[in-house]
Amino acid sequence: MKTVEDCIEILAGMQVQNGEFKIDRSDYNLITSLARQTFRGTGLTDRQYQLAREKVLHYRQQYEANGYDIDI
């Protein structure tokens, strides 16, 4: 099972991923910014974590279609 941070990095393409993810244009900057932050090892604030969690859940179908078990 993946963490929210892992899921955001996978969505942004910063971790090796199974399949392909399509990010909405309106979410692209936010997701890549969060992914860069976690990739550098900087923790998310509580508000950032909640937003990241919402985005992961928004893209849940794509994770499941690509074989990821996300139960966050």
N, CA, C and O atoms as a Tripos MOL2 file, in Angstrom:
@<TRIPOS>MOLECULE
protein
  288   287    72     0     0
PROTEIN
NO_CHARGES

@<TRIPOS>ATOM
      1 N           0.8400   -1.1710    0.0000 N.3       1 MET1
      2 CA          0.0000    0.0000    0.0000 C.3       1 MET1
      3 C           0.8910    1.2420    0.0000 C.2       1 MET1
      4 O           1.9360    1.2660    0.6490 O.2       1 MET1
      5 N           0.4730    2.2490   -0.7190 N.am      2 LYS2
      6 CA          1.2420    3.4780   -0.8910 C.3       2 LYS2
      7 C           0.7410    4.5680    0.0470 C.2       2 LYS2
      8 O          -0.4350    4.6100    0.4090 O.2       2 LYS2
      9 N           1.6650    5.4530    0.4350 N.am      3 THR3
     10 CA          1.2950    6.6230    1.2260 C.3       3 THR3
     11 C           0.7670    7.7120    0.2990 C.2       3 THR3
     12 O           0.9000    7.6110   -0.9210 O.2       3 THR3
     13 N           0.1780    8.7380    0.8680 N.am      4 VAL4
     14 CA         -0.2920    9.8720    0.0780 C.3       4 VAL4
     15 C           0.8830   10.5060   -0.6530 C.2       4 VAL4
     16 O           0.7710   10.8750   -1.8230 O.2       4 VAL4
     17 N           2.0070   10.6300    0.0390 N.am      5 GLU5
     18 CA          3.1930   11.2140   -0.5740 C.3       5 GLU5
     19 C           3.6600   10.3830   -1.7720 C.2       5 GLU5
     20 O           3.9980   10.9360   -2.8180 O.2       5 GLU5
     21 N           3.6790    9.0610   -1.6210 N.am      6 ASP6
     22 CA          4.0460    8.1860   -2.7380 C.3       6 ASP6
     23 C           3.0880    8.3710   -3.9060 C.2       6 ASP6
     24 O           3.5120    8.4690   -5.0570 O.2       6 ASP6
     25 N           1.8010    8.4170   -3.6050 N.am      7 CYS7
     26 CA          0.7930    8.5450   -4.6560 C.3       7 CYS7
     27 C           0.9480    9.8490   -5.4300 C.2       7 CYS7
     28 O           0.8100    9.8660   -6.6530 O.2       7 CYS7
     29 N           1.2320   10.9360   -4.7270 N.am      8 ILE8
     30 CA          1.4250   12.2240   -5.3980 C.3       8 ILE8
     31 C           2.6660   12.1620   -6.2940 C.2       8 ILE8
     32 O           2.6450   12.6630   -7.4180 O.2       8 ILE8
     33 N           3.7410   11.5510   -5.8010 N.am      9 GLU9
     34 CA          4.9570   11.4320   -6.6110 C.3       9 GLU9
     35 C           4.7280   10.5520   -7.8290 C.2       9 GLU9
     36 O           5.2460   10.8430   -8.9070 O.2       9 GLU9
     37 N           3.9690    9.4930   -7.6770 N.am     10 ILE10
     38 CA          3.6430    8.6100   -8.8110 C.3      10 ILE10
     39 C           2.8150    9.3850   -9.8310 C.2      10 ILE10
     40 O           3.0800    9.3220  -11.0310 O.2      10 ILE10
     41 N           1.8190   10.1100   -9.3480 N.am     11 LEU11
     42 CA          0.9470   10.8830  -10.2340 C.3      11 LEU11
     43 C           1.7400   11.9200  -11.0290 C.2      11 LEU11
     44 O           1.4620   12.1590  -12.2040 O.2      11 LEU11
     45 N           2.7250   12.5290  -10.3780 N.am     12 ALA12
     46 CA          3.5520   13.5500  -11.0360 C.3      12 ALA12
     47 C           4.6600   12.9410  -11.8850 C.2      12 ALA12
     48 O           5.3480   13.6670  -12.6020 O.2      12 ALA12
     49 N           4.8500   11.6230  -11.8210 N.am     13 GLY13
     50 CA          5.8770   10.9660  -12.6120 C.3      13 GLY13
     51 C           7.2520   10.9960  -11.9740 C.2      13 GLY13
     52 O           8.2520   10.7900  -12.6620 O.2      13 GLY13
     53 N           7.3280   11.2470  -10.6810 N.am     14 MET14
     54 CA          8.6230   11.3170   -9.9940 C.3      14 MET14
     55 C           9.0370    9.9730   -9.4130 C.2      14 MET14
     56 O          10.1680    9.8190   -8.9520 O.2      14 MET14
     57 N           8.1430    9.0090   -9.4320 N.am     15 GLN15
     58 CA          8.4660    7.6340   -9.0590 C.3      15 GLN15
     59 C           8.1110    6.7670  -10.2500 C.2      15 GLN15
     60 O           7.2710    7.1260  -11.0750 O.2      15 GLN15
     61 N           8.7660    5.6190  -10.3240 N.am     16 VAL16
     62 CA          8.4500    4.6660  -11.3850 C.3      16 VAL16
     63 C           6.9770    4.3040  -11.2510 C.2      16 VAL16
     64 O           6.4900    4.0200  -10.1570 O.2      16 VAL16
     65 N           6.2870    4.3170  -12.3650 N.am     17 GLN17
     66 CA          4.8530    4.0720  -12.3140 C.3      17 GLN17
     67 C           4.4410    2.9910  -13.2910 C.2      17 GLN17
     68 O           5.0660    2.7770  -14.3300 O.2      17 GLN17
     69 N           3.3700    2.3200  -12.9190 N.am     18 ASN18
     70 CA          2.7310    1.3620  -13.8150 C.3      18 ASN18
     71 C           1.6950    2.1350  -14.6140 C.2      18 ASN18
     72 O           0.8690    2.8420  -14.0370 O.2      18 ASN18
     73 N           1.7280    2.0090  -15.9100 N.am     19 GLY19
     74 CA          0.7140    2.6570  -16.7300 C.3      19 GLY19
     75 C           0.9290    4.1440  -16.8860 C.2      19 GLY19
     76 O           2.0210    4.6700  -16.6680 O.2      19 GLY19
     77 N          -0.1450    4.8040  -17.2700 N.am     20 GLU20
     78 CA         -0.0810    6.2300  -17.5740 C.3      20 GLU20
     79 C          -1.1650    6.9580  -16.7980 C.2      20 GLU20
     80 O          -2.2770    6.4560  -16.6350 O.2      20 GLU20
     81 N          -0.8260    8.1470  -16.3240 N.am     21 PHE21
     82 CA         -1.7740    8.9670  -15.5910 C.3      21 PHE21
     83 C          -2.0230   10.2530  -16.3710 C.2      21 PHE21
     84 O          -1.0950   10.8490  -16.9170 O.2      21 PHE21
     85 N          -3.2610   10.6640  -16.4170 N.am     22 LYS22
     86 CA         -3.6530   11.9160  -17.0530 C.3      22 LYS22
     87 C          -4.0850   12.8710  -15.9540 C.2      22 LYS22
     88 O          -5.0720   12.6290  -15.2580 O.2      22 LYS22
     89 N          -3.3340   13.9640  -15.8040 N.am     23 ILE23
     90 CA         -3.6320   14.9580  -14.7880 C.3      23 ILE23
     91 C          -4.3890   16.1120  -15.4300 C.2      23 ILE23
     92 O          -4.0060   16.5940  -16.4960 O.2      23 ILE23
     93 N          -5.4570   16.5530  -14.7880 N.am     24 ASP24
     94 CA         -6.1850   17.7250  -15.2730 C.3      24 ASP24
     95 C          -5.2390   18.9180  -15.3150 C.2      24 ASP24
     96 O          -4.4020   19.0880  -14.4280 O.2      24 ASP24
     97 N          -5.3710   19.7190  -16.3200 N.am     25 ARG25
     98 CA         -4.5160   20.8990  -16.4830 C.3      25 ARG25
     99 C          -4.5790   21.7940  -15.2430 C.2      25 ARG25
    100 O          -3.5680   22.3710  -14.8410 O.2      25 ARG25
    101 N          -5.7430   21.9080  -14.6510 N.am     26 SER26
    102 CA         -5.9020   22.7750  -13.4780 C.3      26 SER26
    103 C          -5.1930   22.2190  -12.2420 C.2      26 SER26
    104 O          -4.9280   22.9690  -11.3030 O.2      26 SER26
    105 N          -4.8820   20.9270  -12.2240 N.am     27 ASP27
    106 CA         -4.2100   20.2970  -11.0820 C.3      27 ASP27
    107 C          -2.7030   20.1540  -11.2680 C.2      27 ASP27
    108 O          -1.9860   19.8710  -10.3080 O.2      27 ASP27
    109 N          -2.2200   20.3450  -12.4800 N.am     28 TYR28
    110 CA         -0.8280   20.0230  -12.7990 C.3      28 TYR28
    111 C           0.1820   20.7500  -11.9080 C.2      28 TYR28
    112 O           1.0510   20.1070  -11.3170 O.2      28 TYR28
    113 N           0.0830   22.0730  -11.8010 N.am     29 ASN29
    114 CA          1.0480   22.8360  -11.0000 C.3      29 ASN29
    115 C           1.0110   22.4340   -9.5330 C.2      29 ASN29
    116 O           2.0580   22.2930   -8.9020 O.2      29 ASN29
    117 N          -0.1710   22.2520   -8.9930 N.am     30 LEU30
    118 CA         -0.3050   21.8600   -7.5910 C.3      30 LEU30
    119 C           0.3370   20.5000   -7.3400 C.2      30 LEU30
    120 O           1.1200   20.3450   -6.4020 O.2      30 LEU30
    121 N           0.0110   19.5250   -8.1670 N.am     31 ILE31
    122 CA          0.5080   18.1640   -7.9650 C.3      31 ILE31
    123 C           2.0230   18.1090   -8.1310 C.2      31 ILE31
    124 O           2.7060   17.4600   -7.3380 O.2      31 ILE31
    125 N           2.5530   18.7720   -9.1390 N.am     32 THR32
    126 CA          4.0090   18.7340   -9.3210 C.3      32 THR32
    127 C           4.7250   19.4790   -8.1930 C.2      32 THR32
    128 O           5.8180   19.0800   -7.7900 O.2      32 THR32
    129 N           4.1320   20.5420   -7.6850 N.am     33 SER33
    130 CA          4.7350   21.2680   -6.5720 C.3      33 SER33
    131 C           4.7660   20.4120   -5.3090 C.2      33 SER33
    132 O           5.7860   20.3500   -4.6220 O.2      33 SER33
    133 N           3.6510   19.7540   -5.0040 N.am     34 LEU34
    134 CA          3.6100   18.8680   -3.8380 C.3      34 LEU34
    135 C           4.5910   17.7130   -3.9980 C.2      34 LEU34
    136 O           5.2580   17.3220   -3.0400 O.2      34 LEU34
    137 N           4.6750   17.1720   -5.2010 N.am     35 ALA35
    138 CA          5.5720   16.0430   -5.4500 C.3      35 ALA35
    139 C           7.0380   16.4490   -5.2910 C.2      35 ALA35
    140 O           7.8280   15.6970   -4.7200 O.2      35 ALA35
    141 N           7.4040   17.6160   -5.7860 N.am     36 ARG36
    142 CA          8.7850   18.0870   -5.6150 C.3      36 ARG36
    143 C           9.1150   18.2580   -4.1360 C.2      36 ARG36
    144 O          10.2130   17.9230   -3.6920 O.2      36 ARG36
    145 N           8.1650   18.7750   -3.3880 N.am     37 GLN37
    146 CA          8.3760   18.9880   -1.9600 C.3      37 GLN37
    147 C           8.6080   17.6580   -1.2380 C.2      37 GLN37
    148 O           9.5510   17.5330   -0.4560 O.2      37 GLN37
    149 N           7.7620   16.6790   -1.4940 N.am     38 THR38
    150 CA          7.9150   15.3830   -0.8060 C.3      38 THR38
    151 C           9.1410   14.6400   -1.3070 C.2      38 THR38
    152 O           9.7950   13.9370   -0.5370 O.2      38 THR38
    153 N           9.4640   14.7870   -2.5980 N.am     39 PHE39
    154 CA         10.6260   14.1120   -3.1670 C.3      39 PHE39
    155 C          11.9130   14.6130   -2.5220 C.2      39 PHE39
    156 O          12.8640   13.8490   -2.3530 O.2      39 PHE39
    157 N          11.9440   15.8990   -2.1600 N.am     40 ARG40
    158 CA         13.1000   16.4730   -1.4770 C.3      40 ARG40
    159 C          13.1580   16.0730   -0.0040 C.2      40 ARG40
    160 O          14.1590   16.3210    0.6690 O.2      40 ARG40
    161 N          12.0920   15.4560    0.4950 N.am     41 GLY41
    162 CA         12.0740   15.0240    1.8860 C.3      41 GLY41
    163 C          11.4400   16.0160    2.8350 C.2      41 GLY41
    164 O          11.4980   15.8350    4.0510 O.2      41 GLY41
    165 N          10.8350   17.0600    2.2970 N.am     42 THR42
    166 CA         10.1550   18.0460    3.1240 C.3      42 THR42
    167 C           8.7300   17.5720    3.3740 C.2      42 THR42
    168 O           8.0060   17.2420    2.4340 O.2      42 THR42
    169 N           8.3340   17.5390    4.6240 N.am     43 GLY43
    170 CA          6.9960   17.0790    4.9760 C.3      43 GLY43
    171 C           5.9150   18.0540    4.5390 C.2      43 GLY43
    172 O           6.1660   19.2450    4.3560 O.2      43 GLY43
    173 N           4.7220   17.5330    4.3790 N.am     44 LEU44
    174 CA          3.5750   18.3590    4.0250 C.3      44 LEU44
    175 C           2.9540   18.9300    5.2940 C.2      44 LEU44
    176 O           2.9550   18.2860    6.3430 O.2      44 LEU44
    177 N           2.4270   20.1380    5.1900 N.am     45 THR45
    178 CA          1.6650   20.6930    6.3000 C.3      45 THR45
    179 C           0.3370   19.9340    6.3760 C.2      45 THR45
    180 O          -0.0020   19.1790    5.4650 O.2      45 THR45
    181 N          -0.3960   20.1320    7.4380 N.am     46 ASP46
    182 CA         -1.6900   19.4620    7.5730 C.3      46 ASP46
    183 C          -2.6250   19.8290    6.4200 C.2      46 ASP46
    184 O          -3.3190   18.9690    5.8780 O.2      46 ASP46
    185 N          -2.6360   21.1040    6.0520 N.am     47 ARG47
    186 CA         -3.5110   21.5380    4.9620 C.3      47 ARG47
    187 C          -3.0530   20.9630    3.6250 C.2      47 ARG47
    188 O          -3.8800   20.5610    2.8070 O.2      47 ARG47
    189 N          -1.7420   20.9200    3.3990 N.am     48 GLN48
    190 CA         -1.2210   20.3400    2.1630 C.3      48 GLN48
    191 C          -1.5430   18.8510    2.1020 C.2      48 GLN48
    192 O          -1.9040   18.3280    1.0480 O.2      48 GLN48
    193 N          -1.4090   18.1730    3.2410 N.am     49 TYR49
    194 CA         -1.7070   16.7410    3.2920 C.3      49 TYR49
    195 C          -3.1680   16.4850    2.9220 C.2      49 TYR49
    196 O          -3.4610   15.5810    2.1400 O.2      49 TYR49
    197 N          -4.0820   17.2760    3.4810 N.am     50 GLN50
    198 CA         -5.5000   17.0900    3.1760 C.3      50 GLN50
    199 C          -5.7850   17.3380    1.7040 C.2      50 GLN50
    200 O          -6.5590   16.6090    1.0840 O.2      50 GLN50
    201 N          -5.1630   18.3630    1.1480 N.am     51 LEU51
    202 CA         -5.3420   18.6600   -0.2750 C.3      51 LEU51
    203 C          -4.7670   17.5420   -1.1430 C.2      51 LEU51
    204 O          -5.3870   17.1370   -2.1260 O.2      51 LEU51
    205 N          -3.5870   17.0460   -0.7830 N.am     52 ALA52
    206 CA         -2.9710   15.9370   -1.5210 C.3      52 ALA52
    207 C          -3.8640   14.7030   -1.4630 C.2      52 ALA52
    208 O          -4.0470   14.0120   -2.4640 O.2      52 ALA52
    209 N          -4.4140   14.4340   -0.2910 N.am     53 ARG53
    210 CA         -5.3040   13.2780   -0.1170 C.3      53 ARG53
    211 C          -6.5400   13.4190   -1.0160 C.2      53 ARG53
    212 O          -6.9610   12.4550   -1.6540 O.2      53 ARG53
    213 N          -7.1130   14.6210   -1.0590 N.am     54 GLU54
    214 CA         -8.2740   14.8620   -1.9250 C.3      54 GLU54
    215 C          -7.9260   14.6220   -3.3900 C.2      54 GLU54
    216 O          -8.7210   14.0420   -4.1300 O.2      54 GLU54
    217 N          -6.7430   15.0650   -3.8110 N.am     55 LYS55
    218 CA         -6.3340   14.8790   -5.1990 C.3      55 LYS55
    219 C          -6.1030   13.4110   -5.5200 C.2      55 LYS55
    220 O          -6.4790   12.9420   -6.5940 O.2      55 LYS55
    221 N          -5.4880   12.6850   -4.5950 N.am     56 VAL56
    222 CA         -5.2780   11.2440   -4.8110 C.3      56 VAL56
    223 C          -6.6330   10.5480   -4.9550 C.2      56 VAL56
    224 O          -6.8100    9.7080   -5.8370 O.2      56 VAL56
    225 N          -7.5700   10.8910   -4.1020 N.am     57 LEU57
    226 CA         -8.8960   10.2810   -4.1960 C.3      57 LEU57
    227 C          -9.5990   10.6840   -5.4880 C.2      57 LEU57
    228 O         -10.3530    9.8940   -6.0560 O.2      57 LEU57
    229 N          -9.3600   11.9000   -5.9540 N.am     58 HIS58
    230 CA         -9.9360   12.3640   -7.2250 C.3      58 HIS58
    231 C          -9.4500   11.4870   -8.3920 C.2      58 HIS58
    232 O         -10.2020   11.2130   -9.3270 O.2      58 HIS58
    233 N          -8.2000   11.0590   -8.3230 N.am     59 TYR59
    234 CA         -7.5990   10.2410   -9.3910 C.3      59 TYR59
    235 C          -7.6100    8.7460   -9.0580 C.2      59 TYR59
    236 O          -6.8980    7.9680   -9.6930 O.2      59 TYR59
    237 N          -8.3950    8.3500   -8.0900 N.am     60 ARG60
    238 CA         -8.4400    6.9610   -7.6170 C.3      60 ARG60
    239 C          -8.6590    5.9560   -8.7510 C.2      60 ARG60
    240 O          -7.9960    4.9200   -8.7900 O.2      60 ARG60
    241 N          -9.5650    6.2450   -9.6580 N.am     61 GLN61
    242 CA         -9.8420    5.2990  -10.7500 C.3      61 GLN61
    243 C          -8.6090    5.0470  -11.5970 C.2      61 GLN61
    244 O          -8.3910    3.9220  -12.0450 O.2      61 GLN61
    245 N          -7.7990    6.0720  -11.8250 N.am     62 GLN62
    246 CA         -6.5840    5.8870  -12.6100 C.3      62 GLN62
    247 C          -5.5720    5.0290  -11.8570 C.2      62 GLN62
    248 O          -4.9010    4.1880  -12.4560 O.2      62 GLN62
    249 N          -5.4590    5.2410  -10.5380 N.am     63 TYR63
    250 CA         -4.5580    4.3920   -9.7490 C.3      63 TYR63
    251 C          -5.0000    2.9400   -9.8340 C.2      63 TYR63
    252 O          -4.1840    2.0530  -10.0830 O.2      63 TYR63
    253 N          -6.2840    2.6960   -9.6300 N.am     64 GLU64
    254 CA         -6.7940    1.3210   -9.6600 C.3      64 GLU64
    255 C          -6.6330    0.7060  -11.0390 C.2      64 GLU64
    256 O          -6.2990   -0.4730  -11.1520 O.2      64 GLU64
    257 N          -6.8640    1.4850  -12.0940 N.am     65 ALA65
    258 CA         -6.6960    0.9750  -13.4610 C.3      65 ALA65
    259 C          -5.2450    0.6080  -13.7520 C.2      65 ALA65
    260 O          -4.9750   -0.2420  -14.6010 O.2      65 ALA65
    261 N          -4.3110    1.2470  -13.0470 N.am     66 ASN66
    262 CA         -2.8880    0.9750  -13.2290 C.3      66 ASN66
    263 C          -2.3440    0.0080  -12.1940 C.2      66 ASN66
    264 O          -1.1320   -0.1880  -12.1090 O.2      66 ASN66
    265 N          -3.2270   -0.6060  -11.4010 N.am     67 GLY67
    266 CA         -2.8050   -1.6680  -10.4830 C.3      67 GLY67
    267 C          -2.3330   -1.2210   -9.1220 C.2      67 GLY67
    268 O          -1.6600   -1.9810   -8.4260 O.2      67 GLY67
    269 N          -2.6680    0.0010   -8.7180 N.am     68 TYR68
    270 CA         -2.2480    0.4850   -7.3980 C.3      68 TYR68
    271 C          -3.3740    0.2980   -6.3930 C.2      68 TYR68
    272 O          -4.5390    0.5590   -6.6930 O.2      68 TYR68
    273 N          -3.0100   -0.1600   -5.1880 N.am     69 ASP69
    274 CA         -3.9700   -0.2880   -4.1000 C.3      69 ASP69
    275 C          -3.8200    0.9450   -3.2150 C.2      69 ASP69
    276 O          -2.8620    1.0620   -2.4500 O.2      69 ASP69
    277 N          -4.7570    1.8430   -3.3260 N.am     70 ILE70
    278 CA         -4.7070    3.0250   -2.4760 C.3      70 ILE70
    279 C          -5.8990    2.9860   -1.5310 C.2      70 ILE70
    280 O          -7.0510    3.0800   -1.9530 O.2      70 ILE70
    281 N          -5.6080    2.8510   -0.2840 N.am     71 ASP71
    282 CA         -6.6470    2.8290    0.7450 C.3      71 ASP71
    283 C          -6.2430    3.8520    1.7920 C.2      71 ASP71
    284 O          -5.7500    3.5190    2.8690 O.2      71 ASP71
    285 N          -6.4720    5.1150    1.4350 N.am     72 ILE72
    286 CA         -6.0330    6.1940    2.3300 C.3      72 ILE72
    287 C          -7.2120    6.8640    2.9860 C.2      72 ILE72
    288 O          -7.0350    7.7950    3.7710 O.2      72 ILE72
@<TRIPOS>BOND
     1     1     2 1
     2     2     3 1
     3     3     4 2
     4     3     5 am
     5     5     6 1
     6     6     7 1
     7     7     8 2
     8     7     9 am
     9     9    10 1
    10    10    11 1
    11    11    12 2
    12    11    13 am
    13    13    14 1
    14    14    15 1
    15    15    16 2
    16    15    17 am
    17    17    18 1
    18    18    19 1
    19    19    20 2
    20    19    21 am
    21    21    22 1
    22    22    23 1
    23    23    24 2
    24    23    25 am
    25    25    26 1
    26    26    27 1
    27    27    28 2
    28    27    29 am
    29    29    30 1
    30    30    31 1
    31    31    32 2
    32    31    33 am
    33    33    34 1
    34    34    35 1
    35    35    36 2
    36    35    37 am
    37    37    38 1
    38    38    39 1
    39    39    40 2
    40    39    41 am
    41    41    42 1
    42    42    43 1
    43    43    44 2
    44    43    45 am
    45    45    46 1
    46    46    47 1
    47    47    48 2
    48    47    49 am
    49    49    50 1
    50    50    51 1
    51    51    52 2
    52    51    53 am
    53    53    54 1
    54    54    55 1
    55    55    56 2
    56    55    57 am
    57    57    58 1
    58    58    59 1
    59    59    60 2
    60    59    61 am
    61    61    62 1
    62    62    63 1
    63    63    64 2
    64    63    65 am
    65    65    66 1
    66    66    67 1
    67    67    68 2
    68    67    69 am
    69    69    70 1
    70    70    71 1
    71    71    72 2
    72    71    73 am
    73    73    74 1
    74    74    75 1
    75    75    76 2
    76    75    77 am
    77    77    78 1
    78    78    79 1
    79    79    80 2
    80    79    81 am
    81    81    82 1
    82    82    83 1
    83    83    84 2
    84    83    85 am
    85    85    86 1
    86    86    87 1
    87    87    88 2
    88    87    89 am
    89    89    90 1
    90    90    91 1
    91    91    92 2
    92    91    93 am
    93    93    94 1
    94    94    95 1
    95    95    96 2
    96    95    97 am
    97    97    98 1
    98    98    99 1
    99    99   100 2
   100    99   101 am
   101   101   102 1
   102   102   103 1
   103   103   104 2
   104   103   105 am
   105   105   106 1
   106   106   107 1
   107   107   108 2
   108   107   109 am
   109   109   110 1
   110   110   111 1
   111   111   112 2
   112   111   113 am
   113   113   114 1
   114   114   115 1
   115   115   116 2
   116   115   117 am
   117   117   118 1
   118   118   119 1
   119   119   120 2
   120   119   121 am
   121   121   122 1
   122   122   123 1
   123   123   124 2
   124   123   125 am
   125   125   126 1
   126   126   127 1
   127   127   128 2
   128   127   129 am
   129   129   130 1
   130   130   131 1
   131   131   132 2
   132   131   133 am
   133   133   134 1
   134   134   135 1
   135   135   136 2
   136   135   137 am
   137   137   138 1
   138   138   139 1
   139   139   140 2
   140   139   141 am
   141   141   142 1
   142   142   143 1
   143   143   144 2
   144   143   145 am
   145   145   146 1
   146   146   147 1
   147   147   148 2
   148   147   149 am
   149   149   150 1
   150   150   151 1
   151   151   152 2
   152   151   153 am
   153   153   154 1
   154   154   155 1
   155   155   156 2
   156   155   157 am
   157   157   158 1
   158   158   159 1
   159   159   160 2
   160   159   161 am
   161   161   162 1
   162   162   163 1
   163   163   164 2
   164   163   165 am
   165   165   166 1
   166   166   167 1
   167   167   168 2
   168   167   169 am
   169   169   170 1
   170   170   171 1
   171   171   172 2
   172   171   173 am
   173   173   174 1
   174   174   175 1
   175   175   176 2
   176   175   177 am
   177   177   178 1
   178   178   179 1
   179   179   180 2
   180   179   181 am
   181   181   182 1
   182   182   183 1
   183   183   184 2
   184   183   185 am
   185   185   186 1
   186   186   187 1
   187   187   188 2
   188   187   189 am
   189   189   190 1
   190   190   191 1
   191   191   192 2
   192   191   193 am
   193   193   194 1
   194   194   195 1
   195   195   196 2
   196   195   197 am
   197   197   198 1
   198   198   199 1
   199   199   200 2
   200   199   201 am
   201   201   202 1
   202   202   203 1
   203   203   204 2
   204   203   205 am
   205   205   206 1
   206   206   207 1
   207   207   208 2
   208   207   209 am
   209   209   210 1
   210   210   211 1
   211   211   212 2
   212   211   213 am
   213   213   214 1
   214   214   215 1
   215   215   216 2
   216   215   217 am
   217   217   218 1
   218   218   219 1
   219   219   220 2
   220   219   221 am
   221   221   222 1
   222   222   223 1
   223   223   224 2
   224   223   225 am
   225   225   226 1
   226   226   227 1
   227   227   228 2
   228   227   229 am
   229   229   230 1
   230   230   231 1
   231   231   232 2
   232   231   233 am
   233   233   234 1
   234   234   235 1
   235   235   236 2
   236   235   237 am
   237   237   238 1
   238   238   239 1
   239   239   240 2
   240   239   241 am
   241   241   242 1
   242   242   243 1
   243   243   244 2
   244   243   245 am
   245   245   246 1
   246   246   247 1
   247   247   248 2
   248   247   249 am
   249   249   250 1
   250   250   251 1
   251   251   252 2
   252   251   253 am
   253   253   254 1
   254   254   255 1
   255   255   256 2
   256   255   257 am
   257   257   258 1
   258   258   259 1
   259   259   260 2
   260   259   261 am
   261   261   262 1
   262   262   263 1
   263   263   264 2
   264   263   265 am
   265   265   266 1
   266   266   267 1
   267   267   268 2
   268   267   269 am
   269   269   270 1
   270   270   271 1
   271   271   272 2
   272   271   273 am
   273   273   274 1
   274   274   275 1
   275   275   276 2
   276   275   277 am
   277   277   278 1
   278   278   279 1
   279   279   280 2
   280   279   281 am
   281   281   282 1
   282   282   283 1
   283   283   284 2
   284   283   285 am
   285   285   286 1
   286   286   287 1
   287   287   288 2
@<TRIPOS>SUBSTRUCTURE
     1 MET1         2 RESIDUE 1 A MET
     2 LYS2         6 RESIDUE 1 A LYS
     3 THR3        10 RESIDUE 1 A THR
     4 VAL4        14 RESIDUE 1 A VAL
     5 GLU5        18 RESIDUE 1 A GLU
     6 ASP6        22 RESIDUE 1 A ASP
     7 CYS7        26 RESIDUE 1 A CYS
     8 ILE8        30 RESIDUE 1 A ILE
     9 GLU9        34 RESIDUE 1 A GLU
    10 ILE10       38 RESIDUE 1 A ILE
    11 LEU11       42 RESIDUE 1 A LEU
    12 ALA12       46 RESIDUE 1 A ALA
    13 GLY13       50 RESIDUE 1 A GLY
    14 MET14       54 RESIDUE 1 A MET
    15 GLN15       58 RESIDUE 1 A GLN
    16 VAL16       62 RESIDUE 1 A VAL
    17 GLN17       66 RESIDUE 1 A GLN
    18 ASN18       70 RESIDUE 1 A ASN
    19 GLY19       74 RESIDUE 1 A GLY
    20 GLU20       78 RESIDUE 1 A GLU
    21 PHE21       82 RESIDUE 1 A PHE
    22 LYS22       86 RESIDUE 1 A LYS
    23 ILE23       90 RESIDUE 1 A ILE
    24 ASP24       94 RESIDUE 1 A ASP
    25 ARG25       98 RESIDUE 1 A ARG
    26 SER26      102 RESIDUE 1 A SER
    27 ASP27      106 RESIDUE 1 A ASP
    28 TYR28      110 RESIDUE 1 A TYR
    29 ASN29      114 RESIDUE 1 A ASN
    30 LEU30      118 RESIDUE 1 A LEU
    31 ILE31      122 RESIDUE 1 A ILE
    32 THR32      126 RESIDUE 1 A THR
    33 SER33      130 RESIDUE 1 A SER
    34 LEU34      134 RESIDUE 1 A LEU
    35 ALA35      138 RESIDUE 1 A ALA
    36 ARG36      142 RESIDUE 1 A ARG
    37 GLN37      146 RESIDUE 1 A GLN
    38 THR38      150 RESIDUE 1 A THR
    39 PHE39      154 RESIDUE 1 A PHE
    40 ARG40      158 RESIDUE 1 A ARG
    41 GLY41      162 RESIDUE 1 A GLY
    42 THR42      166 RESIDUE 1 A THR
    43 GLY43      170 RESIDUE 1 A GLY
    44 LEU44      174 RESIDUE 1 A LEU
    45 THR45      178 RESIDUE 1 A THR
    46 ASP46      182 RESIDUE 1 A ASP
    47 ARG47      186 RESIDUE 1 A ARG
    48 GLN48      190 RESIDUE 1 A GLN
    49 TYR49      194 RESIDUE 1 A TYR
    50 GLN50      198 RESIDUE 1 A GLN
    51 LEU51      202 RESIDUE 1 A LEU
    52 ALA52      206 RESIDUE 1 A ALA
    53 ARG53      210 RESIDUE 1 A ARG
    54 GLU54      214 RESIDUE 1 A GLU
    55 LYS55      218 RESIDUE 1 A LYS
    56 VAL56      222 RESIDUE 1 A VAL
    57 LEU57      226 RESIDUE 1 A LEU
    58 HIS58      230 RESIDUE 1 A HIS
    59 TYR59      234 RESIDUE 1 A TYR
    60 ARG60      238 RESIDUE 1 A ARG
    61 GLN61      242 RESIDUE 1 A GLN
    62 GLN62      246 RESIDUE 1 A GLN
    63 TYR63      250 RESIDUE 1 A TYR
    64 GLU64      254 RESIDUE 1 A GLU
    65 ALA65      258 RESIDUE 1 A ALA
    66 ASN66      262 RESIDUE 1 A ASN
    67 GLY67      266 RESIDUE 1 A GLY
    68 TYR68      270 RESIDUE 1 A TYR
    69 ASP69      274 RESIDUE 1 A ASP
    70 ILE70      278 RESIDUE 1 A ILE
    71 ASP71      282 RESIDUE 1 A ASP
    72 ILE72      286 RESIDUE 1 A ILE
